[in-house]
Amino acid sequence: TIGYPPMRGMTTPDTLYFPWKMSMAQAKYLQISGNSVTGKEAAELGWVAKSFPAAELEEQVMRELRPMSKIAPDLLAANKASVNQAYEIMGFRTALSMGWSWHALSSRLRPGASEFGAVSREHGLKAALEWRDGAFRSEGFPI
């Protein structure tokens, strides 16, 4: 599974990546809930380009790479750079940088920001993870 469960009780993510990879509704849902998704779900959301079953992973990756390896490296680099530049024009780099400000504020200055650490110190890591994830686990959400 892929996710960022610390958003449930500890902090915002250190980079604002979700809004760039999926719809606003999906980004808000994952960021507010801290829920994780499978690789298949991540591909359906647009978070990753493709997803393969673990048993087929190496075979499918090589199937993708063999023809791509025939493309001139400078053309691959130009295609990648042009997509990156388009996202930078739309504010991608600024949004990623801004994420650090929210992360710092939410992890240090928010009331209750140190509760996970306090539970962990007093009762151990398992208890702290249960404090953070228990309500979601009991409803069947992946952790």
Secondary structure by P-SEA (a helix, b strand, c coil): cccccccccccccccccccccccaaaaaaaaaacccccaaaaaaaccccccccccaaaaaaaaaccccccccaaaaaaaaaaaaaaaaaacaaaaaaaaaaaaaaaaccccccaaaaaaaaaccaaaaaaaccaaaaaacccc
